[in-house]
């Protein structure tokens, strides 16, 4: 089975590169490449998998601006009627109720909002992530939108402040997976722990080989490259991210993802689909502007979509 994948941007979130994108030990080397710690907006992508008997979505994206700004990262930017997942699906001719399966790379707030709109979908997440999301340490209460963070009488759903994945009628439909599992022929998941305790990557077979929806396991594409001087000085084989719960697991997950790309004979710069890829955002926006607001696809041999360029 060969699929195609559409990138759906659900908004943008501000982050500081030397706090989120890269580990502090990389500072000197990434600064030499022009990276600063100036607050920058990163996109928040979900990915729609088409071409099979069932319509599959990877993550559902971030919340509306007011919630994001108050409880998470501000100023975030989600254009009403354009960026929310319902509007993005409409842009390519679908409704949330058309989606058969939603695969969650992890359950952080910017990957799970509007989930209640997917009234017919199966929801699938790694069991470790599900368990941790319901009993995180206080450091991660905001990441998982736990009710304890509510203030000023704010609500998120039906008069309550509740994590999206715990909404009645939603929570009961979640299915847990462990290790590596086939979801459908040509679509599988594998554990890529580290950014969160139970992160997983979605592997999708296409005409152009496998693509990997990695969530935040690779935070920015620069994490898979080693800046000049770093390998010699620090012996690093990647440029590790700055946002993680377990740096050892994160490091090994990136190594595993790169190994899979090598064994499949694909370029990770072209076949890793990151949730927060700024270069991908620009490439998608350029495509939209030149193709009457259409969204591009990955995985189709005759696609006219130009891959983002990355500095190695």
N, C-alpha and C positions, 0 to 999 in steps of 0.2 A: 504494500500500500504506500503510495506517495502522496504526501500532504503538501500544502502551502501554508505559510504562516504570515499573518498580518500584524504589524506593530500598531497598538492602540495606545496613544499617550493620554493618560488620565489627568494630567496637570504637571506642575513643577513644584519642587521643594528646595528651599535654600539650605545649603550645607557649606562648611568650611573645609577646603581640600586637605589641609594638614591636620585635621581632626577626624574627618570621616573617610576621605578617599585613600589616604596613605598613612601607614604606621609612622609614629614620630621618629623612628630611627632612619627613615628614608628622607627626612627633611632636606638635608644638604644636597642630595642627589636630584630630587624632583624640583627643588628650587633652581638648580642649574639648568633645568629644562624649561624654566619660565613659570612654574607653578607657584602661586602665592597662597596665602591663607585668607584672601578676600572672599567674603560670602558670595557664593555663586548658586544660581538656580540649576538644579538637575531635573530632568524629566522623570516621570513615573510611568513606566510602560507596563501594559498587560499585552498578552499575545493570543491571537485567535487562530486556532488550527482548523483549517478547512480541507475538504477533499475526501473525507471518509463518510461512512454512514451516519456518524454522530459528530455533532459540532462541539468542539472542545475549546475551553478558554483557560489560559494560565493566569491566575490572579484576577481580581476585580478592581484593583486600583485604590486611589486615595479618597479621602473624605472631601466634603465641601470646605471652602476657605475658612469660614468662621471657626469651625471645629479644629481644623489643622493649625491655624494660627494660635489659638488659645491653649491647646493641649500638646502640640507637637512641635512643628517647625514653622516659623513665620518670618516674613510674609510668604505663604504659599499662594499658588495661583491655579485655580481650576475655573475655567470659563463656563458658566452655566449654559447648558444647551449645546455645548461643544465638546468639552473634555471629559465630563463624567461618563462612566462606562456605558450607560444606557444610550447617550447621544453618540458615542463612538461606534457602538454596534449599529445604530441606525444609519450612520454614515456609509456602512458597507451592506446595508439591507437586512439587518437582523434586529430582533428584539431579545431582551434577556430570557424570555420564556422559550426561545428557540435553542438555547444552549443546553446540551445534554449532560456535559461533564465540566466541572470547574476543578482544576488542579491547583492547589495552593503551594507555592514554593516555600512559604512560611506565613505566619499569622500576624506579622506586624501591621500596624494601623494603615499604612499606605498600600497594602496589598489586599484588603478584605472589605472595603466599604461598598455599600449598595448591594450586598450579597442577598438581601431579602427579595430583591427583584427577580432573582433567578429561581422561579417557582417550580420548575420541573427538573432542575439539574441535580445530579449526584455531586457531592462535595468530597474531595479526597485530599488528605493531608498526611504527613508522616506522624506516626503515633507519638514519638518523642516530642515533637513540636506541639501537638494537641495537649499533651499532659503538662508541658511546661507553661503553655499559654494560660492555663487555669491555675497555676501556682508559681508565678514568677517571683524572683526576689524583688524588693521594692525598686531597685534601679531600673527595672524593666516594666513597671506598672503602666507607664505612659505608652511604651512601645506596643503593648497588647491591649491598650484602651480598657484597662480594668476599671470597674465601677468606682473604686476607692478614690480615683483622681477627680471625680465630678465635683464641681463647685458652682455657686451662684444659681442653683436650681436647674442647671443645664440638663437636657435630655438628648438622647441620640435616636431613640426609637420608641414610638407609642407611649410617650410620657415617662420613659425610664432612661437612665444612662446605662447602656449595656453594650458590651463588645459585640460587633456585628455577627460573629460566628456563634454567639450564644442566644441570638434571637429565637424565641419559640417558633417552631416550624422549620427553622434553619438548623439548629444544633442537632436535632434528631436525625438529620439526613447526612451527617458527616460519616465518612468511612476512613479507617486508618490503614496505612500501609507501613511496612518495615523493609529495610534493605533495598534491594532492586526488584522492581515489579513491572510487569507488562500491564498497561491499562487497556490498550486496544492494540491490534496488530499494527506495528510501526510507531507506537507511542508508548514509551516506558518512563519510569522514574527511578532515580537512584539518590542515595543519601549524599548530601554535600554540607555536612554540619560545620559550624564555626561562626558564621555571621549570627545565627541563632542556634539554639540547641538542636533543632530538628529540621533545618533547612533541607530541601530536596531540589534536584534539577530534573527538568523534563526534557527527554531526548525524543526528537521527532525525525522520522525518515522522510526524505524528500528526493526529488529528481537530482538534486545537487549534493546528495549525501546528507548525513545527519546534522541537524541544528540542535543546539542545547539552550533551553530557556533556564538560565542559572539563577534567576531571582537576584539576590544580593550576594551570592557566594563569591562572585567577582564584582566588586563595587563599581570600579571604572576600568576601562580596557587597559590603562596603564599598569594595573596590578599584575598582568601576565608578562610584562616586559621588565628587563633589568636595566636601569639607567647606567650610563657610562660611569665606570669607576666603582659601582656598588658591588659587583660580583668579586672583584679583586680585593676590595677593602673589607667587605662584610661576609663574603661567601654566600650571598643570597642568590637563589635561583628564580625568585619572583620578586615583585615589589609589593609587599603585603598591604592589605587594607587597614584602615584605622578604626573601623567599626566592627567589633567582633565580641562574642562571649567567650570564645576559646581560640586563641591565636594558633595553637598547634593544629587543632581540627581544621581551622580555616586554611592554613597553609597547605595541609595535606589534601584538602578538598580541591584547591586550585591545582595542585599537582595532578590529582586524579582526573580532573576535567581536561587538562592539557594532554595527559596520557591518552585519554579516550579520543581526542581530536587527532593525535598523531597516529594512533592505530587505525582510525577511520580514513586517514589520508586527507584531512580537511584543515584549512587554515583557521585557527581559533579567532583571528581578527575578523573573519567573515562569518564564522559559524557559531560564535557565542552571542546569544541575545540577552543583554543585560537590562535589568529593570531601570537603571539610572544612567543610560548612555547618552551623553550630550551630543556626540557626533551623530548618533542615529537620529536624534531629534531633529537636527538641522537637515539631514538627508531626507527625512520623511516630510518635513515642511516644504523643502524645495520641490519634492515630487508632487505634493498636494497642489502647490501653486502653479505647476506646469501641466497638471493633468486634471483640471476642473474639479478639484477637491477630492479626488480619488486617493485611496491609500495603497501603497505598494505591497508586494508580497515577497517573501523569501522562499527559496526552494524551487522556483520554476526556471527551467533552463533558458527559456526565451523571454524572461522578464526584462523590462527596460529600466529597472530600478538600479541605480548606481550605488554600490556599497559605500558606506562612510570610509573616509581615509583616516588612518591612524599613524601617529608618529611612533616609530619603534625605537 
